[in-house]
């Protein structure tokens, strides 16, 4: 069963509506409440603004841990990856977890 937006949503300044193709990075930021199953009737367009953490002002997803300093340890990154359904090995290093999060487009690659 395919999922379809029930309203227009704004993710990081870009508007997406019912029937639009949505990039993977934006999909992860849209809450379940904005979707309907394709067998249900379609609601009229409505605009919902999402912040850059995926919530409609509610905090939504957890912000990525810092890459250095306080709060940048392997456990913080492991928890972040798990909250976003990124699979990492139990013995993965912090750098491996960050690389997996980059590959999943949850965080920007550092140059």
ChimeraX commands (.cxc) that place a marker at each C-alpha (Angstrom):
marker #1 position 0.00,0.00,0.00 radius 0.5
marker #1 position 1.56,3.31,-1.00 radius 0.5
marker #1 position 1.64,6.35,1.25 radius 0.5
marker #1 position 0.47,9.73,0.12 radius 0.5
marker #1 position 0.67,13.13,1.80 radius 0.5
marker #1 position -2.67,14.44,3.01 radius 0.5
marker #1 position -1.52,18.04,2.87 radius 0.5
marker #1 position 1.20,20.31,1.58 radius 0.5
marker #1 position 4.23,20.29,3.88 radius 0.5
marker #1 position 7.34,22.46,3.98 radius 0.5
marker #1 position 10.64,20.77,4.77 radius 0.5
marker #1 position 13.76,22.95,4.95 radius 0.5
marker #1 position 12.04,25.63,2.88 radius 0.5
marker #1 position 10.77,23.33,0.11 radius 0.5
marker #1 position 7.05,22.58,-0.33 radius 0.5
marker #1 position 5.85,19.04,-1.08 radius 0.5
marker #1 position 2.28,18.03,-1.78 radius 0.5
marker #1 position 0.14,14.98,-2.44 radius 0.5
marker #1 position 1.55,13.13,-5.43 radius 0.5
marker #1 position 4.99,14.82,-5.33 radius 0.5
marker #1 position 8.17,12.76,-5.43 radius 0.5
marker #1 position 9.97,13.45,-2.15 radius 0.5
marker #1 position 13.73,12.97,-1.64 radius 0.5
marker #1 position 14.80,10.45,1.03 radius 0.5
marker #1 position 16.29,13.13,3.29 radius 0.5
marker #1 position 12.97,15.02,3.34 radius 0.5
marker #1 position 10.93,11.82,3.80 radius 0.5
marker #1 position 12.66,11.19,7.13 radius 0.5
marker #1 position 11.58,14.61,8.35 radius 0.5
marker #1 position 7.87,14.25,7.63 radius 0.5
marker #1 position 5.86,12.89,10.55 radius 0.5
marker #1 position 3.45,9.96,10.27 radius 0.5
marker #1 position 0.50,12.28,10.85 radius 0.5
marker #1 position 1.06,13.86,7.41 radius 0.5
marker #1 position 0.49,10.60,5.50 radius 0.5
marker #1 position -2.55,8.60,4.42 radius 0.5
marker #1 position -2.89,5.20,2.79 radius 0.5
marker #1 position -3.75,5.30,-0.90 radius 0.5
marker #1 position -7.04,3.46,-0.31 radius 0.5
marker #1 position -8.42,6.26,1.88 radius 0.5
marker #1 position -10.15,9.31,0.50 radius 0.5
marker #1 position -8.04,12.37,-0.19 radius 0.5
marker #1 position -8.44,15.46,1.98 radius 0.5
marker #1 position -8.32,18.96,0.62 radius 0.5
marker #1 position -4.92,20.67,0.53 radius 0.5
marker #1 position -3.70,22.15,3.75 radius 0.5
marker #1 position -0.32,23.65,4.62 radius 0.5
marker #1 position 1.75,22.30,7.50 radius 0.5
marker #1 position 5.18,23.79,8.19 radius 0.5
marker #1 position 7.83,21.41,9.50 radius 0.5
marker #1 position 10.99,22.61,11.16 radius 0.5
marker #1 position 14.40,21.20,10.21 radius 0.5
marker #1 position 14.12,18.50,12.90 radius 0.5
marker #1 position 10.97,17.04,11.35 radius 0.5
marker #1 position 8.36,18.32,13.76 radius 0.5
marker #1 position 5.61,20.82,13.37 radius 0.5
marker #1 position 7.03,22.89,16.18 radius 0.5
marker #1 position 7.08,19.87,18.50 radius 0.5
marker #1 position 10.75,18.93,18.24 radius 0.5
marker #1 position 10.11,15.86,16.04 radius 0.5
marker #1 position 13.30,13.96,15.42 radius 0.5
marker #1 position 16.34,14.32,17.61 radius 0.5
marker #1 position 19.08,16.65,16.42 radius 0.5
marker #1 position 22.37,15.03,15.39 radius 0.5
marker #1 position 25.05,14.96,18.09 radius 0.5
marker #1 position 28.06,17.23,17.69 radius 0.5
marker #1 position 31.09,15.78,15.92 radius 0.5
marker #1 position 33.52,16.95,18.58 radius 0.5
marker #1 position 33.45,18.02,22.20 radius 0.5
marker #1 position 30.82,17.29,24.79 radius 0.5
marker #1 position 28.05,14.94,23.64 radius 0.5
marker #1 position 29.95,13.66,20.60 radius 0.5
marker #1 position 30.71,10.15,21.87 radius 0.5
marker #1 position 29.97,6.82,20.25 radius 0.5
marker #1 position 26.86,6.21,22.40 radius 0.5
marker #1 position 25.29,9.54,21.41 radius 0.5
marker #1 position 25.85,8.73,17.74 radius 0.5
marker #1 position 24.63,5.14,18.19 radius 0.5
marker #1 position 21.41,6.41,19.79 radius 0.5
marker #1 position 20.91,8.95,16.99 radius 0.5
marker #1 position 21.42,6.24,14.35 radius 0.5
marker #1 position 18.98,3.89,16.09 radius 0.5
marker #1 position 16.32,6.61,16.34 radius 0.5
marker #1 position 16.54,7.00,12.56 radius 0.5
marker #1 position 16.57,3.25,11.81 radius 0.5
marker #1 position 20.18,3.28,10.59 radius 0.5
marker #1 position 21.65,-0.16,11.22 radius 0.5
marker #1 position 25.15,-0.22,12.67 radius 0.5
marker #1 position 27.21,-3.11,13.99 radius 0.5
marker #1 position 27.33,-3.49,17.79 radius 0.5
marker #1 position 31.10,-2.92,17.71 radius 0.5
marker #1 position 30.99,-0.01,15.21 radius 0.5
marker #1 position 33.25,2.94,15.98 radius 0.5
marker #1 position 31.95,6.49,16.27 radius 0.5
marker #1 position 33.42,7.24,12.84 radius 0.5
marker #1 position 31.66,4.20,11.33 radius 0.5
marker #1 position 28.33,5.32,12.80 radius 0.5
marker #1 position 28.80,8.87,11.53 radius 0.5
marker #1 position 29.65,7.48,8.07 radius 0.5
marker #1 position 26.45,5.39,8.13 radius 0.5
marker #1 position 24.42,8.48,9.08 radius 0.5
marker #1 position 26.06,10.42,6.24 radius 0.5
marker #1 position 25.26,7.61,3.80 radius 0.5
marker #1 position 21.63,7.70,4.99 radius 0.5
marker #1 position 21.65,11.48,4.35 radius 0.5
marker #1 position 20.81,12.26,7.99 radius 0.5
marker #1 position 23.83,14.54,8.34 radius 0.5
marker #1 position 26.00,16.47,5.90 radius 0.5
marker #1 position 29.39,15.02,4.97 radius 0.5
marker #1 position 32.27,16.96,6.44 radius 0.5
marker #1 position 34.92,18.07,4.01 radius 0.5
marker link #1:1,2 radius 0.2
marker link #1:2,3 radius 0.2
marker link #1:3,4 radius 0.2
marker link #1:4,5 radius 0.2
marker link #1:5,6 radius 0.2
marker link #1:6,7 radius 0.2
marker link #1:7,8 radius 0.2
marker link #1:8,9 radius 0.2
marker link #1:9,10 radius 0.2
marker link #1:10,11 radius 0.2
marker link #1:11,12 radius 0.2
marker link #1:12,13 radius 0.2
marker link #1:13,14 radius 0.2
marker link #1:14,15 radius 0.2
marker link #1:15,16 radius 0.2
marker link #1:16,17 radius 0.2
marker link #1:17,18 radius 0.2
marker link #1:18,19 radius 0.2
marker link #1:19,20 radius 0.2
marker link #1:20,21 radius 0.2
marker link #1:21,22 radius 0.2
marker link #1:22,23 radius 0.2
marker link #1:23,24 radius 0.2
marker link #1:24,25 radius 0.2
marker link #1:25,26 radius 0.2
marker link #1:26,27 radius 0.2
marker link #1:27,28 radius 0.2
marker link #1:28,29 radius 0.2
marker link #1:29,30 radius 0.2
marker link #1:30,31 radius 0.2
marker link #1:31,32 radius 0.2
marker link #1:32,33 radius 0.2
marker link #1:33,34 radius 0.2
marker link #1:34,35 radius 0.2
marker link #1:35,36 radius 0.2
marker link #1:36,37 radius 0.2
marker link #1:37,38 radius 0.2
marker link #1:38,39 radius 0.2
marker link #1:39,40 radius 0.2
marker link #1:40,41 radius 0.2
marker link #1:41,42 radius 0.2
marker link #1:42,43 radius 0.2
marker link #1:43,44 radius 0.2
marker link #1:44,45 radius 0.2
marker link #1:45,46 radius 0.2
marker link #1:46,47 radius 0.2
marker link #1:47,48 radius 0.2
marker link #1:48,49 radius 0.2
marker link #1:49,50 radius 0.2
marker link #1:50,51 radius 0.2
marker link #1:51,52 radius 0.2
marker link #1:52,53 radius 0.2
marker link #1:53,54 radius 0.2
marker link #1:54,55 radius 0.2
marker link #1:55,56 radius 0.2
marker link #1:56,57 radius 0.2
marker link #1:57,58 radius 0.2
marker link #1:58,59 radius 0.2
marker link #1:59,60 radius 0.2
marker link #1:60,61 radius 0.2
marker link #1:61,62 radius 0.2
marker link #1:62,63 radius 0.2
marker link #1:63,64 radius 0.2
marker link #1:64,65 radius 0.2
marker link #1:65,66 radius 0.2
marker link #1:66,67 radius 0.2
marker link #1:67,68 radius 0.2
marker link #1:68,69 radius 0.2
marker link #1:69,70 radius 0.2
marker link #1:70,71 radius 0.2
marker link #1:71,72 radius 0.2
marker link #1:72,73 radius 0.2
marker link #1:73,74 radius 0.2
marker link #1:74,75 radius 0.2
marker link #1:75,76 radius 0.2
marker link #1:76,77 radius 0.2
marker link #1:77,78 radius 0.2
marker link #1:78,79 radius 0.2
marker link #1:79,80 radius 0.2
marker link #1:80,81 radius 0.2
marker link #1:81,82 radius 0.2
marker link #1:82,83 radius 0.2
marker link #1:83,84 radius 0.2
marker link #1:84,85 radius 0.2
marker link #1:85,86 radius 0.2
marker link #1:86,87 radius 0.2
marker link #1:87,88 radius 0.2
marker link #1:88,89 radius 0.2
marker link #1:89,90 radius 0.2
marker link #1:90,91 radius 0.2
marker link #1:91,92 radius 0.2
marker link #1:92,93 radius 0.2
marker link #1:93,94 radius 0.2
marker link #1:94,95 radius 0.2
marker link #1:95,96 radius 0.2
marker link #1:96,97 radius 0.2
marker link #1:97,98 radius 0.2
marker link #1:98,99 radius 0.2
marker link #1:99,100 radius 0.2
marker link #1:100,101 radius 0.2
marker link #1:101,102 radius 0.2
marker link #1:102,103 radius 0.2
marker link #1:103,104 radius 0.2
marker link #1:104,105 radius 0.2
marker link #1:105,106 radius 0.2
marker link #1:106,107 radius 0.2
marker link #1:107,108 radius 0.2
marker link #1:108,109 radius 0.2
marker link #1:109,110 radius 0.2
marker link #1:110,111 radius 0.2
view
